[in-house]
């Protein structure tokens, strides 16, 4: 039995993207600030509240990790990604791709990047997708996520060290 009545971890809904220099900016979103489906159920995830600690996936058949940042501009392109690593006993990866989905505003057009991850990869690595500039108005919010919900296959042994958003000039 799960230890919480609400099984999903809710992240920070008001993270602000702060531009810190003229050459573009990069911001880090800690795992505790991400929305993680089944993240409050300790059979499936460990989502620490301590800064710098990765979220650890034990096992799920529905991988959905999302976030939102406010203060982005439709006049800028962005790279959005995740810094990850695998435990030695990782399973369920490699055969089915994961997707990074990104959009501007609730009603924006979603861009997707398909990624096949190698579970034998040693150490930390990054995966990412890009969102191009657009001419449409936006509420300044950028929605993003890491997904593998279509195969229905179990997977585990993944650590999410952080998500990142980089403004591209």
ZAKOLLO-460151 format. One record per residue: z, y, x of N, C-alpha, C in turn; residue number from 0. Coordinates in steps of 0.2 Angstrom, whole numbers, plus 5000, padded with zeros to 4 digits. Example, Ala and Ser with C-alpha at 12.3 -4.5 7.8 and 13.67 -1.06 7.14 Angstrom:
REM ZAKOLLO-460151
5039 | 4972 | 5066 | 5039 | 4978 | 5062 | 5039 | 4984 | 5066 | 0
5035 | 4989 | 5064 | 5036 | 4995 | 5068 | 5039 | 5000 | 5064 | 1
***
This chain:
REM ZAKOLLO-460151
5000 | 4994 | 5004 | 5000 | 5000 | 5000 | 5000 | 5006 | 5004 | 0
4996 | 5011 | 5003 | 4996 | 5017 | 5006 | 5002 | 5021 | 5006 | 1
5004 | 5025 | 5011 | 5010 | 5029 | 5012 | 5009 | 5035 | 5008 | 2
5003 | 5037 | 5006 | 5003 | 5044 | 5002 | 4999 | 5042 | 4995 | 3
5000 | 5046 | 4990 | 4997 | 5046 | 4984 | 4990 | 5049 | 4984 | 4
4989 | 5054 | 4988 | 4982 | 5056 | 4989 | 4980 | 5054 | 4996 | 5
4974 | 5050 | 4996 | 4972 | 5046 | 5002 | 4968 | 5050 | 5007 | 6
4966 | 5056 | 5005 | 4961 | 5060 | 5009 | 4965 | 5066 | 5013 | 7
4963 | 5067 | 5019 | 4966 | 5072 | 5023 | 4962 | 5079 | 5022 | 8
4966 | 5084 | 5020 | 4963 | 5090 | 5019 | 4964 | 5095 | 5025 | 9
4958 | 5098 | 5027 | 4959 | 5102 | 5033 | 4960 | 5109 | 5031 | 10
4959 | 5114 | 5036 | 4960 | 5121 | 5035 | 4953 | 5124 | 5031 | 11
4954 | 5126 | 5025 | 4948 | 5129 | 5021 | 4946 | 5136 | 5023 | 12
4950 | 5139 | 5028 | 4949 | 5146 | 5029 | 4948 | 5147 | 5037 | 13
4945 | 5143 | 5040 | 4944 | 5144 | 5047 | 4938 | 5149 | 5048 | 14
4940 | 5154 | 5052 | 4935 | 5160 | 5053 | 4931 | 5159 | 5060 | 15
4925 | 5160 | 5060 | 4921 | 5160 | 5066 | 4921 | 5167 | 5069 | 16
4924 | 5167 | 5075 | 4925 | 5173 | 5078 | 4920 | 5174 | 5084 | 17
4916 | 5179 | 5084 | 4911 | 5180 | 5090 | 4915 | 5183 | 5095 | 18
4915 | 5180 | 5101 | 4919 | 5183 | 5107 | 4915 | 5186 | 5112 | 19
4909 | 5186 | 5112 | 4905 | 5189 | 5118 | 4898 | 5190 | 5115 | 20
4894 | 5193 | 5119 | 4887 | 5195 | 5117 | 4882 | 5189 | 5119 | 21
4884 | 5184 | 5122 | 4880 | 5179 | 5124 | 4880 | 5173 | 5119 | 22
4883 | 5174 | 5114 | 4884 | 5169 | 5109 | 4891 | 5166 | 5109 | 23
4893 | 5163 | 5104 | 4900 | 5160 | 5104 | 4901 | 5153 | 5102 | 24
4906 | 5150 | 5105 | 4907 | 5143 | 5103 | 4915 | 5143 | 5100 | 25
4916 | 5139 | 5095 | 4922 | 5138 | 5092 | 4924 | 5131 | 5092 | 26
4930 | 5129 | 5093 | 4932 | 5122 | 5092 | 4936 | 5121 | 5085 | 27
4935 | 5116 | 5082 | 4938 | 5114 | 5076 | 4942 | 5108 | 5077 | 28
4949 | 5108 | 5077 | 4953 | 5103 | 5079 | 4953 | 5098 | 5073 | 29
4954 | 5091 | 5075 | 4954 | 5086 | 5069 | 4958 | 5087 | 5063 | 30
4964 | 5090 | 5065 | 4969 | 5092 | 5059 | 4966 | 5097 | 5054 | 31
4961 | 5101 | 5056 | 4958 | 5106 | 5052 | 4951 | 5103 | 5049 | 32
4950 | 5097 | 5050 | 4944 | 5094 | 5046 | 4946 | 5090 | 5040 | 33
4942 | 5090 | 5035 | 4943 | 5085 | 5029 | 4941 | 5078 | 5031 | 34
4945 | 5073 | 5030 | 4944 | 5067 | 5032 | 4945 | 5062 | 5026 | 35
4940 | 5059 | 5024 | 4940 | 5054 | 5018 | 4944 | 5048 | 5021 | 36
4950 | 5046 | 5017 | 4954 | 5041 | 5019 | 4959 | 5043 | 5024 | 37
4959 | 5050 | 5026 | 4963 | 5052 | 5032 | 4970 | 5052 | 5032 | 38
4973 | 5051 | 5026 | 4980 | 5051 | 5025 | 4982 | 5044 | 5024 | 39
4978 | 5039 | 5024 | 4980 | 5032 | 5023 | 4980 | 5029 | 5030 | 40
4986 | 5027 | 5032 | 4987 | 5025 | 5039 | 4984 | 5018 | 5040 | 41
4981 | 5015 | 5035 | 4978 | 5008 | 5036 | 4971 | 5010 | 5039 | 42
4968 | 5016 | 5038 | 4962 | 5018 | 5040 | 4961 | 5023 | 5046 | 43
4966 | 5028 | 5046 | 4965 | 5033 | 5051 | 4972 | 5035 | 5053 | 44
4972 | 5038 | 5059 | 4978 | 5042 | 5062 | 4975 | 5049 | 5063 | 45
4978 | 5054 | 5059 | 4976 | 5061 | 5060 | 4982 | 5065 | 5062 | 46
4983 | 5066 | 5069 | 4989 | 5069 | 5071 | 4989 | 5077 | 5070 | 47
4994 | 5080 | 5069 | 4995 | 5087 | 5068 | 4995 | 5091 | 5075 | 48
4996 | 5087 | 5080 | 4997 | 5090 | 5087 | 4990 | 5093 | 5089 | 49
4990 | 5099 | 5092 | 4984 | 5101 | 5095 | 4982 | 5097 | 5101 | 50
4975 | 5096 | 5101 | 4972 | 5092 | 5107 | 4973 | 5085 | 5106 | 51
4976 | 5082 | 5101 | 4976 | 5075 | 5100 | 4970 | 5073 | 5095 | 52
4967 | 5068 | 5097 | 4961 | 5066 | 5093 | 4963 | 5062 | 5086 | 53
4959 | 5062 | 5081 | 4960 | 5058 | 5075 | 4957 | 5052 | 5077 | 54
4960 | 5046 | 5075 | 4958 | 5039 | 5077 | 4956 | 5036 | 5071 | 55
4950 | 5033 | 5070 | 4948 | 5029 | 5065 | 4950 | 5022 | 5067 | 56
4954 | 5019 | 5062 | 4955 | 5012 | 5063 | 4950 | 5007 | 5060 | 57
4948 | 5009 | 5054 | 4943 | 5005 | 5050 | 4941 | 5009 | 5044 | 58
4935 | 5010 | 5042 | 4932 | 5012 | 5035 | 4925 | 5009 | 5034 | 59
4924 | 5009 | 5028 | 4917 | 5007 | 5026 | 4913 | 5014 | 5024 | 60
4917 | 5019 | 5023 | 4914 | 5026 | 5021 | 4917 | 5031 | 5026 | 61
4912 | 5033 | 5031 | 4914 | 5038 | 5035 | 4912 | 5045 | 5033 | 62
4917 | 5049 | 5032 | 4915 | 5056 | 5029 | 4920 | 5061 | 5032 | 63
4918 | 5065 | 5037 | 4922 | 5070 | 5040 | 4919 | 5076 | 5040 | 64
4922 | 5081 | 5036 | 4918 | 5088 | 5035 | 4923 | 5094 | 5037 | 65
4920 | 5099 | 5037 | 4923 | 5105 | 5039 | 4919 | 5111 | 5036 | 66
4922 | 5117 | 5036 | 4919 | 5123 | 5034 | 4922 | 5129 | 5039 | 67
4917 | 5133 | 5041 | 4920 | 5140 | 5044 | 4916 | 5145 | 5041 | 68
4920 | 5151 | 5041 | 4918 | 5157 | 5037 | 4916 | 5162 | 5043 | 69
4912 | 5167 | 5041 | 4910 | 5172 | 5046 | 4904 | 5171 | 5050 | 70
4900 | 5166 | 5048 | 4893 | 5165 | 5051 | 4888 | 5170 | 5048 | 71
4883 | 5170 | 5052 | 4877 | 5175 | 5049 | 4871 | 5171 | 5048 | 72
4867 | 5172 | 5043 | 4861 | 5169 | 5042 | 4855 | 5171 | 5047 | 73
4857 | 5177 | 5051 | 4852 | 5179 | 5056 | 4853 | 5175 | 5062 | 74
4858 | 5171 | 5063 | 4859 | 5167 | 5069 | 4858 | 5159 | 5067 | 75
4856 | 5156 | 5073 | 4855 | 5149 | 5073 | 4862 | 5146 | 5075 | 76
4864 | 5140 | 5073 | 4870 | 5137 | 5076 | 4869 | 5129 | 5078 | 77
4872 | 5127 | 5083 | 4873 | 5120 | 5084 | 4880 | 5118 | 5082 | 78
4880 | 5112 | 5078 | 4886 | 5110 | 5076 | 4887 | 5102 | 5078 | 79
4893 | 5101 | 5081 | 4893 | 5094 | 5083 | 4900 | 5091 | 5084 | 80
4901 | 5085 | 5086 | 4908 | 5082 | 5087 | 4908 | 5079 | 5094 | 81
4914 | 5080 | 5097 | 4916 | 5077 | 5103 | 4920 | 5070 | 5101 | 82
4917 | 5065 | 5104 | 4919 | 5058 | 5101 | 4921 | 5054 | 5107 | 83
4924 | 5048 | 5106 | 4924 | 5042 | 5111 | 4926 | 5036 | 5107 | 84
4924 | 5030 | 5110 | 4926 | 5024 | 5107 | 4931 | 5021 | 5110 | 85
4936 | 5017 | 5106 | 4941 | 5012 | 5109 | 4937 | 5006 | 5112 | 86
4940 | 5003 | 5116 | 4937 | 4996 | 5119 | 4935 | 4991 | 5113 | 87
4939 | 4991 | 5108 | 4938 | 4987 | 5103 | 4934 | 4990 | 5097 | 88
4930 | 4995 | 5098 | 4926 | 4998 | 5093 | 4921 | 4993 | 5090 | 89
4920 | 4994 | 5083 | 4915 | 4989 | 5080 | 4911 | 4993 | 5074 | 90
4906 | 4990 | 5073 | 4902 | 4992 | 5067 | 4897 | 4998 | 5069 | 91
4896 | 5000 | 5075 | 4892 | 5005 | 5077 | 4886 | 5003 | 5080 | 92
4880 | 5007 | 5081 | 4874 | 5005 | 5084 | 4869 | 5002 | 5080 | 93
4871 | 4998 | 5075 | 4865 | 4996 | 5070 | 4864 | 5001 | 5065 | 94
4869 | 5005 | 5062 | 4867 | 5009 | 5057 | 4869 | 5016 | 5060 | 95
4864 | 5021 | 5059 | 4865 | 5028 | 5061 | 4871 | 5032 | 5058 | 96
4873 | 5037 | 5061 | 4877 | 5042 | 5058 | 4873 | 5048 | 5057 | 97
4875 | 5052 | 5053 | 4871 | 5059 | 5051 | 4876 | 5065 | 5052 | 98
4874 | 5070 | 5055 | 4877 | 5076 | 5055 | 4873 | 5081 | 5050 | 99
4877 | 5083 | 5045 | 4874 | 5087 | 5039 | 4877 | 5094 | 5040 | 100
4872 | 5099 | 5039 | 4874 | 5106 | 5040 | 4871 | 5110 | 5035 | 101
4874 | 5115 | 5032 | 4871 | 5120 | 5027 | 4875 | 5126 | 5027 | 102
4871 | 5132 | 5025 | 4874 | 5138 | 5024 | 4876 | 5139 | 5017 | 103
4882 | 5141 | 5015 | 4885 | 5142 | 5008 | 4884 | 5135 | 5004 | 104
4888 | 5136 | 4999 | 4888 | 5130 | 4994 | 4881 | 5128 | 4992 | 105
4877 | 5132 | 4990 | 4870 | 5131 | 4988 | 4865 | 5130 | 4993 | 106
4866 | 5131 | 4999 | 4861 | 5131 | 5004 | 4858 | 5125 | 5005 | 107
4852 | 5125 | 5009 | 4848 | 5119 | 5010 | 4851 | 5115 | 5016 | 108
4852 | 5109 | 5015 | 4855 | 5105 | 5020 | 4850 | 5102 | 5025 | 109
4852 | 5103 | 5032 | 4848 | 5100 | 5037 | 4852 | 5094 | 5040 | 110
4849 | 5089 | 5042 | 4852 | 5083 | 5044 | 4849 | 5081 | 5051 | 111
4853 | 5078 | 5055 | 4852 | 5075 | 5061 | 4854 | 5068 | 5061 | 112
4850 | 5063 | 5062 | 4851 | 5056 | 5062 | 4853 | 5054 | 5070 | 113
4858 | 5050 | 5071 | 4860 | 5048 | 5077 | 4863 | 5041 | 5077 | 114
4860 | 5037 | 5082 | 4862 | 5030 | 5083 | 4867 | 5031 | 5089 | 115
4873 | 5029 | 5088 | 4878 | 5029 | 5093 | 4879 | 5022 | 5096 | 116
4880 | 5022 | 5103 | 4881 | 5016 | 5107 | 4888 | 5014 | 5108 | 117
4891 | 5009 | 5104 | 4898 | 5008 | 5105 | 4901 | 5006 | 5112 | 118
4896 | 5004 | 5116 | 4898 | 5003 | 5123 | 4898 | 5009 | 5128 | 119
4897 | 5015 | 5125 | 4898 | 5021 | 5129 | 4905 | 5022 | 5131 | 120
4906 | 5023 | 5137 | 4912 | 5024 | 5140 | 4914 | 5032 | 5141 | 121
4920 | 5034 | 5139 | 4922 | 5041 | 5140 | 4920 | 5045 | 5134 | 122
4921 | 5051 | 5134 | 4920 | 5056 | 5129 | 4912 | 5058 | 5129 | 123
4910 | 5059 | 5123 | 4903 | 5061 | 5123 | 4902 | 5066 | 5117 | 124
4896 | 5069 | 5116 | 4895 | 5074 | 5111 | 4889 | 5072 | 5107 | 125
4889 | 5073 | 5100 | 4883 | 5072 | 5096 | 4883 | 5079 | 5092 | 126
4877 | 5081 | 5091 | 4876 | 5087 | 5087 | 4869 | 5088 | 5083 | 127
4869 | 5093 | 5079 | 4863 | 5095 | 5075 | 4863 | 5102 | 5075 | 128
4857 | 5105 | 5073 | 4856 | 5112 | 5073 | 4854 | 5115 | 5067 | 129
4856 | 5121 | 5065 | 4854 | 5124 | 5059 | 4850 | 5131 | 5061 | 130
4844 | 5131 | 5059 | 4840 | 5137 | 5061 | 4842 | 5143 | 5057 | 131
4839 | 5149 | 5060 | 4840 | 5156 | 5057 | 4837 | 5155 | 5050 | 132
4839 | 5159 | 5045 | 4835 | 5160 | 5039 | 4835 | 5167 | 5036 | 133
4831 | 5168 | 5031 | 4830 | 5175 | 5029 | 4834 | 5176 | 5022 | 134
4837 | 5171 | 5020 | 4841 | 5171 | 5014 | 4848 | 5173 | 5014 | 135
4850 | 5176 | 5009 | 4857 | 5179 | 5009 | 4862 | 5173 | 5009 | 136
4868 | 5173 | 5012 | 4873 | 5168 | 5013 | 4880 | 5171 | 5012 | 137
4884 | 5167 | 5009 | 4891 | 5169 | 5009 | 4895 | 5169 | 5015 | 138
4891 | 5167 | 5021 | 4895 | 5167 | 5027 | 4898 | 5161 | 5029 | 139
4898 | 5156 | 5025 | 4901 | 5150 | 5026 | 4896 | 5145 | 5028 | 140
4898 | 5141 | 5033 | 4894 | 5136 | 5036 | 4898 | 5129 | 5035 | 141
4895 | 5125 | 5031 | 4898 | 5118 | 5029 | 4894 | 5113 | 5034 | 142
4898 | 5108 | 5036 | 4896 | 5103 | 5041 | 4900 | 5097 | 5040 | 143
4897 | 5091 | 5042 | 4900 | 5085 | 5042 | 4897 | 5079 | 5046 | 144
4901 | 5074 | 5047 | 4899 | 5068 | 5050 | 4899 | 5062 | 5045 | 145
4894 | 5059 | 5044 | 4893 | 5054 | 5039 | 4890 | 5047 | 5041 | 146
4893 | 5042 | 5038 | 4890 | 5035 | 5038 | 4893 | 5032 | 5032 | 147
4889 | 5033 | 5026 | 4892 | 5031 | 5019 | 4887 | 5027 | 5016 | 148
4881 | 5026 | 5019 | 4876 | 5022 | 5015 | 4876 | 5015 | 5017 | 149
4878 | 5012 | 5022 | 4877 | 5005 | 5024 | 4883 | 5001 | 5020 | 150
4888 | 5004 | 5019 | 4894 | 5000 | 5016 | 4897 | 4995 | 5021 | 151
4895 | 4995 | 5027 | 4898 | 4991 | 5032 | 4904 | 4994 | 5036 | 152
4909 | 4990 | 5037 | 4915 | 4992 | 5041 | 4914 | 4994 | 5048 | 153
4917 | 4999 | 5050 | 4917 | 5002 | 5057 | 4923 | 5004 | 5059 | 154
4925 | 5004 | 5065 | 4931 | 5007 | 5068 | 4931 | 5008 | 5075 | 155
4937 | 5010 | 5077 | 4938 | 5011 | 5085 | 4935 | 5018 | 5087 | 156
4934 | 5023 | 5083 | 4931 | 5029 | 5085 | 4937 | 5034 | 5085 | 157
4936 | 5039 | 5090 | 4941 | 5044 | 5091 | 4937 | 5051 | 5090 | 158
4939 | 5055 | 5086 | 4936 | 5062 | 5085 | 4941 | 5067 | 5089 | 159
4938 | 5070 | 5095 | 4942 | 5074 | 5099 | 4942 | 5081 | 5096 | 160
4936 | 5083 | 5093 | 4936 | 5090 | 5090 | 4929 | 5090 | 5087 | 161
4928 | 5095 | 5083 | 4921 | 5097 | 5081 | 4920 | 5104 | 5084 | 162
4913 | 5106 | 5085 | 4912 | 5112 | 5088 | 4906 | 5116 | 5084 | 163
4906 | 5122 | 5084 | 4901 | 5126 | 5082 | 4899 | 5131 | 5087 | 164
4892 | 5131 | 5089 | 4890 | 5136 | 5094 | 4885 | 5140 | 5091 | 165
4885 | 5147 | 5092 | 4880 | 5152 | 5090 | 4875 | 5152 | 5095 | 166
4869 | 5151 | 5093 | 4863 | 5150 | 5097 | 4859 | 5157 | 5097 | 167
4858 | 5160 | 5102 | 4854 | 5166 | 5102 | 4847 | 5165 | 5104 | 168
***
